[in-house]
Amino acid sequence: MLFLNIMLLVCGQIVWKMGLQAQGGLHFSSLLSVVFSPLILLGIALYAIATGLWFVVLSRLPLSLAYPIQSAAYALGIWAAWYIFGESVPLNRWIGAGVIVVGAVIIAVK
């Protein structure tokens, strides 16, 4: 369930980015059209489901284990930025993502 929570968080960020790109960004004059665009609403729904799953995760795992592992979402977000959006990701960000993943693995190992 924790892995699904992480995936939903990352997918929510991806569809928000897509929604903002489709709307030409966020501007005061376009605020309502952005907020009610289908991709933004989908991202909100994904986050709502992720929050529900997070409640389940917290009821079954210690926060000191679950929360650091959830940080893997940051590393997946960097990968998604590179793979899906073609963003240039400098080496220091890849190294930082690697440190996050190694840290999450260390925390997860009993």
C-alpha positions, 0 to 999 in steps of 0.5 A: 500500500505504501508503494501504491501511495508513492505512485499515486503521489508521483502520478498526481504531480505528473498530471498536474504538470501536464494540466498546467502545460496544457493551460499555458501555465498558471496566471491570475486571469486563468486561475478558474480554468486551470483549477477546473481543468480535467488534468488538474482535477485528476491530480486532485483525485489522485492525491485524495486517493493517496491520502486515503491510502496513507491513512491505511499505511499509518495505521499499519506501519510506524511513521518513522518507517513509512514517512522516510520510505515515502521520500522515494517519491522525490526520486521518482519525480526526478525520473519522471521529469527527465523521462516524460517531460524531457527535462534536463536533470543535472548530475547533482540531482541524480546523485541526490535522488540516489542518496534518497533511495539509498537512505530509504533502503537503509531505513526499510531494512530490518 
